[in-house]
Amino acid sequence: MNKTILKEKFAIDESLLEDFLTKEKKDSQTTVFCNYVSKTKYVNGGWVNIHPTTFLVSDNDSLSLLHAINVPVAPDKHHFEKAGQHKRFVLIFPALPKSWKSFDFVESCSSGGGFVVENISRNNTGIYEIHLK
């Protein structure tokens, strides 16, 4: 049986980072690496997905999700086998407007309970890493 040891800091795979750092991609998209650990309140860890109504938001402007990699888009679900399992996935959005200094990650679900990460500082790479709870 393989055991996975989780550390508080998750590193971005260098080969993926190199691919996403190409100037063409950096200027045309925003890449968000997401880390999620299945809930301990569920014996089997529960499930995770991402809603198509997921946005990057700043002031009164927003960018819609373009593509999800390694995570199902609702209504499909990724079911965990046990609590505490790690799921890493990538979400692609349009490039951030140059005027944005910071932004929020908001998953808008009709049933409520979507992921929210506030006040993400803009960087020069267009690549971000967030931890979803």
C-alpha positions as a Markdown table, in Angstrom:
| # | Residue | x | y | z |
|---|---|---|---|---|
| 1 | Met | 0.0 | 0.0 | 0.0 |
| 2 | Asn | 1.4 | 3.4 | -1.0 |
| 3 | Lys | 1.3 | 6.1 | 1.7 |
| 4 | Thr | 1.1 | 9.8 | 0.8 |
| 5 | Ile | 2.6 | 12.3 | 3.1 |
| 6 | Leu | 1.2 | 15.7 | 2.8 |
| 7 | Lys | 3.2 | 18.8 | 3.5 |
| 8 | Glu | 1.8 | 22.2 | 4.2 |
| 9 | Lys | 3.4 | 23.6 | 1.1 |
| 10 | Phe | 2.7 | 22.0 | -2.3 |
| 11 | Ala | 5.3 | 22.6 | -5.0 |
| 12 | Ile | 4.4 | 23.2 | -8.6 |
| 13 | Asp | 6.0 | 20.5 | -10.8 |
| 14 | Glu | 8.9 | 22.2 | -12.6 |
| 15 | Ser | 8.1 | 20.7 | -16.0 |
| 16 | Leu | 4.5 | 22.0 | -15.8 |
| 17 | Leu | 5.7 | 25.4 | -14.7 |
| 18 | Glu | 8.2 | 25.6 | -17.6 |
| 19 | Asp | 5.4 | 24.9 | -20.1 |
| 20 | Phe | 3.0 | 27.4 | -18.6 |
| 21 | Leu | 5.7 | 30.1 | -18.4 |
| 22 | Thr | 6.1 | 30.4 | -22.2 |
| 23 | Lys | 5.5 | 34.1 | -23.1 |
| 24 | Glu | 2.6 | 33.2 | -25.4 |
| 25 | Lys | 0.7 | 31.4 | -22.7 |
| 26 | Lys | 1.6 | 33.9 | -20.0 |
| 27 | Asp | 0.2 | 36.8 | -22.0 |
| 28 | Ser | -3.0 | 35.0 | -23.1 |
| 29 | Gln | -4.2 | 33.2 | -20.0 |
| 30 | Thr | -4.2 | 33.0 | -16.2 |
| 31 | Thr | -3.3 | 29.6 | -14.8 |
| 32 | Val | -4.5 | 28.7 | -11.3 |
| 33 | Phe | -3.0 | 25.5 | -9.7 |
| 34 | Cys | -5.5 | 24.3 | -7.0 |
| 35 | Asn | -4.8 | 22.1 | -4.0 |
| 36 | Tyr | -7.7 | 20.4 | -2.2 |
| 37 | Val | -7.6 | 17.9 | 0.6 |
| 38 | Ser | -10.7 | 15.7 | 1.1 |
| 39 | Lys | -12.7 | 16.5 | 4.3 |
| 40 | Thr | -12.1 | 14.4 | 7.4 |
| 41 | Lys | -15.7 | 14.8 | 8.4 |
| 42 | Tyr | -16.6 | 12.3 | 5.7 |
| 43 | Val | -15.4 | 8.7 | 6.1 |
| 44 | Asn | -14.8 | 8.3 | 2.4 |
| 45 | Gly | -13.5 | 11.9 | 2.0 |
| 46 | Gly | -16.5 | 13.1 | 0.0 |
| 47 | Trp | -16.1 | 14.5 | -3.5 |
| 48 | Val | -14.9 | 17.5 | -5.3 |
| 49 | Asn | -15.7 | 19.2 | -8.6 |
| 50 | Ile | -15.6 | 22.7 | -10.1 |
| 51 | His | -18.6 | 24.6 | -11.3 |
| 52 | Pro | -18.5 | 26.2 | -14.7 |
| 53 | Thr | -19.6 | 29.4 | -13.0 |
| 54 | Thr | -16.2 | 29.9 | -11.5 |
| 55 | Phe | -14.6 | 33.4 | -11.8 |
| 56 | Leu | -11.7 | 35.6 | -11.1 |
| 57 | Val | -13.1 | 38.8 | -9.7 |
| 58 | Ser | -11.8 | 42.3 | -9.2 |
| 59 | Asp | -13.9 | 45.4 | -8.4 |
| 60 | Asn | -16.9 | 45.0 | -10.7 |
| 61 | Asp | -15.2 | 43.0 | -13.3 |
| 62 | Ser | -14.8 | 39.2 | -13.7 |
| 63 | Leu | -13.1 | 36.6 | -15.9 |
| 64 | Ser | -14.9 | 33.3 | -16.5 |
| 65 | Leu | -13.4 | 29.8 | -16.3 |
| 66 | Leu | -12.1 | 28.6 | -19.7 |
| 67 | His | -10.8 | 25.1 | -19.0 |
| 68 | Ala | -10.4 | 22.7 | -16.1 |
| 69 | Ile | -7.6 | 20.1 | -16.0 |
| 70 | Asn | -7.7 | 17.0 | -13.7 |
| 71 | Val | -11.0 | 17.9 | -12.0 |
| 72 | Pro | -14.6 | 17.2 | -13.2 |
| 73 | Val | -16.8 | 20.1 | -14.1 |
| 74 | Ala | -20.2 | 20.0 | -12.3 |
| 75 | Pro | -22.4 | 18.1 | -12.3 |
| 76 | Asp | -19.7 | 15.4 | -12.6 |
| 77 | Lys | -17.8 | 14.6 | -9.4 |
| 78 | His | -14.4 | 13.2 | -8.3 |
| 79 | His | -15.1 | 10.8 | -5.4 |
| 80 | Phe | -12.4 | 10.2 | -2.9 |
| 81 | Glu | -11.6 | 6.8 | -1.4 |
| 82 | Lys | -10.9 | 8.2 | 2.1 |
| 83 | Ala | -10.6 | 11.3 | 4.1 |
| 84 | Gly | -7.4 | 13.4 | 3.8 |
| 85 | Gln | -6.6 | 12.5 | 0.2 |
| 86 | His | -5.0 | 15.3 | -1.9 |
| 87 | Lys | -6.4 | 16.4 | -5.3 |
| 88 | Arg | -4.4 | 18.8 | -7.4 |
| 89 | Phe | -5.9 | 20.4 | -10.5 |
| 90 | Val | -5.4 | 23.3 | -12.9 |
| 91 | Leu | -7.9 | 26.0 | -13.9 |
| 92 | Ile | -7.4 | 28.2 | -16.9 |
| 93 | Phe | -8.9 | 31.7 | -17.2 |
| 94 | Pro | -8.3 | 34.6 | -19.7 |
| 95 | Ala | -5.3 | 36.9 | -18.9 |
| 96 | Leu | -5.8 | 39.3 | -16.1 |
| 97 | Pro | -6.5 | 42.9 | -17.1 |
| 98 | Lys | -3.4 | 45.0 | -16.6 |
| 99 | Ser | -5.3 | 47.2 | -14.2 |
| 100 | Trp | -5.9 | 44.4 | -11.7 |
| 101 | Lys | -3.6 | 44.6 | -8.7 |
| 102 | Ser | -5.4 | 41.8 | -6.8 |
| 103 | Phe | -8.4 | 39.5 | -7.3 |
| 104 | Asp | -10.7 | 37.0 | -5.7 |
| 105 | Phe | -11.3 | 33.4 | -6.8 |
| 106 | Val | -15.1 | 32.7 | -6.6 |
| 107 | Glu | -16.9 | 29.5 | -7.4 |
| 108 | Ser | -20.6 | 30.4 | -7.7 |
| 109 | Cys | -22.9 | 27.4 | -7.0 |
| 110 | Ser | -26.7 | 27.5 | -7.0 |
| 111 | Ser | -26.7 | 25.2 | -4.0 |
| 112 | Gly | -24.1 | 27.4 | -2.2 |
| 113 | Gly | -20.9 | 26.3 | -0.6 |
| 114 | Gly | -18.6 | 27.2 | -3.5 |
| 115 | Phe | -14.9 | 27.8 | -3.1 |
| 116 | Val | -13.7 | 31.4 | -2.4 |
| 117 | Val | -10.2 | 32.6 | -2.0 |
| 118 | Glu | -9.9 | 36.4 | -1.5 |
| 119 | Asn | -7.3 | 39.0 | -2.1 |
| 120 | Ile | -4.8 | 37.1 | -4.4 |
| 121 | Ser | -2.0 | 39.5 | -5.3 |
| 122 | Arg | -1.2 | 39.8 | -9.0 |
| 123 | Asn | 2.2 | 38.6 | -10.1 |
| 124 | Asn | 4.3 | 38.8 | -13.3 |
| 125 | Thr | 3.9 | 35.2 | -14.3 |
| 126 | Gly | 0.2 | 34.8 | -14.6 |
| 127 | Ile | 0.5 | 31.6 | -12.6 |
| 128 | Tyr | -1.1 | 31.2 | -9.2 |
| 129 | Glu | -1.3 | 28.5 | -6.6 |
| 130 | Ile | -4.3 | 28.4 | -4.1 |
| 131 | His | -5.5 | 26.0 | -1.4 |
| 132 | Leu | -9.2 | 25.3 | -1.4 |
| 133 | Lys | -11.1 | 24.5 | 1.7 |
